[in-house]
């Protein structure tokens, strides 16, 4: 049996798709740095300017810059701008980055999918599901200043909602989206800049609204609350550096 995922055509398609994403954009920005257009310590143009120059979205610019920061080519100073590293590590001629969805792209997918899962959970949930959701809410509240523990409880909350839907496939999807993003170095880097105690506190209030809607079997309310929650997180992670 032929593995179509290994055919030349599919490899070309994957590469072309990646080059239309933040991966290809990161390469283009790096080429400007390597060519000396911006010297060590120089400030790069703003997100808006880069987006207009390359004809892409500001989200793609954000993910490309984070990818370059992970590789040591630039330094992001929130509130100030994007700067070329004082010593840019030499990169191979074939400048490669991990191919796959960026963290913001994943969050946008989650906003669509988990909103519908929350609506389904509101109609299908059992009392035992409410117990699990309440326990996760309490753990998040008690660990507001402990990022790792708060994040573990946050994961439990979202998985408990998927579990409450009664659909094992949906639970698997939520777990896969959550875990793949947390293993991504781009996600970890973007969290360094924007994941704060204030963000966790805002999430706590939003989680409470999601829980209340599910508890009262308000499917429309659960959908809207989940959508609002993840949309706000996206907004936090895509706020302009300057």
N, C-alpha and C positions, 0 to 999 in steps of 0.2 A: 504494500500500500504506500502511495506517495504522500509524504508529509508536505502539504501545500504551504505550510508556514516557512519551509526552507527553500522554496523555489526562488529563482532570481527575481521574478516579477514581484513576488510579495516582499522580498528584501528591498527592492527599489521603492515600492510603495511605502514601506515603513520609513525609509530614509527621507523620502519626499515629504511625508506627513510631519516628521520630526523637524525638518528644515523650515516648515511653515510655522513651527511653534517657537518657543523660547530658545530651543537648542540652536537653530540656524541663526537667530538674532544674536545670541551670545557670541557665536563665531564672528559675525560681522563687527560687533563692537570690539571684540578682542583684536581683530585685524587692524582697526584704527589705532589701538594702543600699541600694537607691535610695530606698526608703520611709523610711529613717532608723532602721530597727530596730537596725542596727549601725553606729555612726559610724566615722569614719576612725581606724584603729589598733586598733579593737576586735577582740577575739578571738571568732571564730565558735564555735558549739557543736561538740562533738567529732563525728567521723565517725559514731560509733554513734548519737548523739543526732539528727543530721541524717537518718540512715537511718530511724530510728524515726518521726521527725516526718513524713517524706514517704512512708513506706511503700515504700521501695526498698532495694536491696542496698547494702552498703558499697562494693562495686566501682563502682556507679553514682555514689555520692557522690565517690569518689576521682577518677573521670574528669571529673565536673562541676567539681570544685574546680580540677583542673589546667587545664580549659578557661577558667575564670574567671581563673586566674593568667596564662595566655597573653594574655588580654585586658587585663591590668593591674588587675583589680578586687580581687584578693586577693593575699596573700603567704603562701607555705607555709614554715614554719620547722620542719624535721624535729626531732622530739623536744620541740617546744614547742606547736605548733598551727597553726591557720589564722587569719590576721589580715586584716581589711579594709585595703586599701592606704591610706596616708596621704592620697594624692590619687587618687581614683578617676576615671579618664578618662571623660568623658561619652560615653555610647553612644547610638546612634540609638534612636528609639522602638521600631522593629522590631529587637529585639535578636537578632542572628543569629549562629550558630556553624556551622562546617563540619558538614554532615550526613554520617553514615557511621559505621562501627564504630569504637569507641574502641580504644586500644592494648591494654587488658587483654582485651577481647572478641576481638581478633585473636590474641593469645597463646593464649587458650583453644581457639580453632579450630585453631591450629597444633599444640597438644598432641595433639588428637584425630587430625588428619590425618597429621602427621609421624611419630607413633608407628607407624601402619600402614605408612607408606612405609619406615621403618627395618626393619620386619619383612620386607617384601617385598625390600628391598635385601639382606638377609642370605641370602636364598635365590637371588637372581638375580645377585649381584655377580660381577665379573670381577677378575682381578689388576690390571688397569689402574685399576679403581675404587678398589682399596685404595691404589694409589700416590697417587691424587689426594687421598684422605682423609688419608693420612699426611702429605702435603705441607702440607695445610691445618692439621693438628694442630701440625706443627712451626712454621709461621708464626705461629699463635696463641701458642704458648709463647715464641717469640723476641720477640714484640711485646706482652708482658703489660703493659708500662707505656705503650704507645702505643695509645690507645683507638681511633683511626681505623683503624690498620693491623690491630689485633686484630679489630675488627669486620668488616673486609673479609675476613679469613681465616675468621672465624666464618661469614659468608655462604657462602664457598666450600665450607666443610665441609658445611653443610646442603644446598646445591645438589648437591654430589657424591653425597650419600646418595640424593637424588631421582634423579640420573642413574643411579646403580647399580641402581635399581629397574627400569630398562629401559623406563620409561613416560614419554614426552615430555610428556604432559598433566600428570602429577604434578610434573614438574620445573617446568613453567610455573606451576602453582599455588603451589609453594613460593616461586619467585622473585617472584610477584605479591604474596603475603602479606608477604614480607620487605620488598620495596621500597616498598610502599604505607605500611607502618607507619613506615619510616625517613623518609619524606617528610612525615609528619604532625607538625605543631608540638606536638601533645599528647605524642607519643612522645618528642620531643626534650626537652621540659620534664620529663617524668617520669624520663628518664634522668639529667638534671642532679641530681636528688635521690638516686637509688638506684644508678646504674651506677658501681661502684667497682672498684678493682684486686682487692679481695677477691672480688667477684662474678665477675670474669673468671677468677680462680684456681679457684674452685669449678666454673665452667663447664668449665674445662680438664679437670679430673678426670672430670666427667660425660661429656664428649666422648670421652675415652679409653675409658670403659666402653662407650659406643655403638660405637666403632670395634672394640673387641675382640669384641663380640657379632656384628657384621657379618662380621668376619674369620673367626670360627669357625663361621659359618653358623647362629648361634643366633637364630632369628627371635623367639622369645618373649623372650629376653634383650634383644634390640635394641629391641623394642617397649617393654618395661618401662623400659629405660634412657633412651630418648627421652622417654617420658611423665614420668619422674621429673625429668629435666633441665628441661623446660619448666614443669612444675608448681612446681619450686623458684624459677624466675625469676618466675613469677606471684606466688608468695609474697613474694619480695623487693619486688616493685613494688606490692604491696597491703598491706605492713606499715603499721600505724597510725602516723600522725604523732604522736599522743600518746594 
